[in-house]
Amino acid sequence: MRKLSAALLVVALAECRSNNDLNTRPSFVTGAIVTTPYDGTSDDLLTGGLGRSGLAFFAPAPGFGNAASPAAAELRRLAIYQNYRALVDTTATSGHGVLYGPNIDTRGNDTLGEGKIAGDETLAFDDDGTGQVNATMLVQVPASFDANVPCIVTGTSSCSRGVYGAIATAGEWGLKHGCAVAYTDKGSGMGVHDLAGNTVNRIDGTRADAVTAGAASTFTARLSDAERAQHPNRFAVKHAHSRQNPEKDWGRYTLHAVEFAFYVLNEKFGEHTSSGTMRTIHPGRTIVIAAGVSNGAGAALAAAEQDTQGLISGVVAGEPQVQVVSTATIHRGGIAVAASGKSLFDYVTYANLYQACATHAAAYSGLVAAALGPAFDANAAAARCASLKAKGLLTATTTTAQGDEALAKLNQYGWEPQSNLLHLSHFSSYATSAIAVTYANAYSRASVAEDLCGYSFAMVDGADMPQAVSATAGNQSSLAQIFASGSGIPPMSTIQLINDNAQNGPIRDQVSQGQAGSDYNTDGVLCLRGLSTGTDAAGAPLTGAALDRSNAVKAGSHEVLRTARLRGVPTILVQGRADALVPVNHASRAYFGANKTWTGTAARPSSTRWRTRSTSTPSCRSSRSRSATFRSTRTSSRASI
């Protein structure tokens, strides 16, 4: 009897161990899981079968058999092409193909030919069961992955890009080092709902009727047929209009991508038994690097802060868009910087107000504007200066002096002088305006039906007026390909930012006319700025519906604040002074200072290392950064940034 009891105990313990080690599908994966193998010749994980040559600067974009109805594989190939080139300079003069690129091995040598990487790719939604979240996750497992020495690198998308938005940065590094790469679009990726046609994107980028797609849609605006009809020829875009404020959960989505990667790896390499697949690759015995740039970097930092399971081994964050409560005074060269630790919506709406006028500053005198950024209407930019003067927001009396004053205001608000010449490109590309509009909607959880501050998204005709997708074959093809060609923040592809309140509109925002004529929609820009400050242009407090909207934006902005408590996880932060979109004083330096207030001067040395001796990586824009130094006066800690 005693022997039988002992035997039963052994069996019970074995069953307990088996249950604990059983590879179970994560609860947040509620839909289909699709795995596709790539041979590394006809198609691959890193280049979509294009190879180094197909990603080079002068290489044409891959085409389609039917441009109006592209296949999922064709969309994937174009998405990799577009996202790779958006994040990495692919010109030979900058070193692509010589110092970096698919053909360069981990030792910096040109030994990999076209750089194609064989392996498996697994796709699934991260959702809470409602079908309203549907963050896209993707796990790439290269053929070189060694289950005996496992490693995972996260690739959370930058900007509001789709799931391939980190392919050229974290993705390439991880794949070349034999690591699985855990991507996520962090719930703010490519989901475009055509309100008139009622079509949406599916997880593979193809489009379908919204009703038919159902929970398989990456994003469907919650509007009735009657509500959609009230907004003809307009689009709802996921980051702006999901009403989820996805940024607050970027850390969670990144951690979910890591958990999903462990599941995928164990399905592939685990021990297959009659009871199911047993896990052989475990957290704690697997190196996991949370990596990313811009929004993806902010997500990596958030994931490290929220990692209660000990999944993450280290963090590498490039030009992170991260927000904290300012807790330290930042000094550069022994002098306190003018401003630091401001929220993204605060500094973006401030830049949106003054950048257009700043293009007339003396700093640009003698320079060819076209060499610094896309073409723009200098007269309308000068009219912005005049409008700001009329509102009492500038005091100078000549256009050049007003431009100088506007540029000085930007420096006083936390931008380093090294970024001065980059304000032109951020304004003329409309990156700043696009971000201000998207985040106003996201933070306030606004419906697309609200037309916040009079802005909407639409395709336009030759007169820059909104037109139906069905109006041209080009429109139809553009929408069919939007998953691959879009950045997630209009203007993108052929979807434009529309000023619905224009005197000559509704019309494309850049050519709209307001109360003072063509001045790049100063009225709309002031409305967005008021959502941040809670006041109008004259400084009077907002009231009524305007105050409610401002409070909603502030509440959403507060939800995305990070703690800078990194749980002792080794962290490298990379950012430069010339970053004109995510100013270093409001992002990396502020985060470092907040981190030091938690570790304290009496604590052991922080495991966090902060460095910058390189250029920042383009994400929603193109910029280059230089190095600087800073310190938190609270701790006298020094770092290169």
Sequence and secondary structure as in RCSB ss.txt:
>XXXX:A:sequence
MRKLSAALLVVALAECRSNNDLNTRPSFVTGAIVTTPYDGTSDDLLTGGLGRSGLAFFAPAPGFGNAASPAAAEL
RRLAIYQNYRALVDTTATSGHGVLYGPNIDTRGNDTLGEGKIAGDETLAFDDDGTGQVNATMLVQVPASFDANVP
CIVTGTSSCSRGVYGAIATAGEWGLKHGCAVAYTDKGSGMGVHDLAGNTVNRIDGTRADAVTAGAASTFTARLSD
AERAQHPNRFAVKHAHSRQNPEKDWGRYTLHAVEFAFYVLNEKFGEHTSSGTMRTIHPGRTIVIAAGVSNGAGAA
LAAAEQDTQGLISGVVAGEPQVQVVSTATIHRGGIAVAASGKSLFDYVTYANLYQACATHAAAYSGLVAAALGPA
FDANAAAARCASLKAKGLLTATTTTAQGDEALAKLNQYGWEPQSNLLHLSHFSSYATSAIAVTYANAYSRASVAE
DLCGYSFAMVDGADMPQAVSATAGNQSSLAQIFASGSGIPPMSTIQLINDNAQNGPIRDQVSQGQAGSDYNTDGV
LCLRGLSTGTDAAGAPLTGAALDRSNAVKAGSHEVLRTARLRGVPTILVQGRADALVPVNHASRAYFGANKTWTG
TAARPSSTRWRTRSTSTPSCRSSRSRSATFRSTRTSSRASI
>XXXX:A:secstr
 HHHHHHHHHHHHHHHHHHHHB    TT  S  EEEEE SSSS TTTTT HHHHHSTT      SSTTS  HHHH
HHHHHHHHHHHHS   GGGTBTTTBSTTB TTS B STT    EEEEEEEE  SSSS  EEEEEEEETT  TTS 
EEEEEE STT  TTTTIIIIIHHHHHTT EEEEE TT SS EEETTTTEEEBTTS EEEHHHHGGGBS      H
HHHHTSTT EEEHHHHSSS GGGGHHHHHHHHHHHHHHHHHHHHSEEETTEEE  S TTSSEEEEEEETHHHHHH
HHHHHH  S    EEEEES    B   S EEETTEE S     HHHHHHHHHHHHHHHTTSGGGTTS HHHHSS 
  HHHHHHHHHHHHHTTS   SSHHHHHHHHHHHHHHTT  GGGGGGHHHHHHTTHHHHHHHHHHHHHHT  GGG
 GGGEEEEEE TTS EE GGG HHHHHHHHTHHHH  SSSSBTTBEEEETT TT SEEGGG  BTTBSSS HHHH
HHHHHHHHSB TTS B  HHHHHHHHHHHHHHHHT B    TT  EEEE  TT SSS TTTTHHHHHHHHHHHH 
SSS   SEEE   S    SSS       EEEETTTTEEEE 
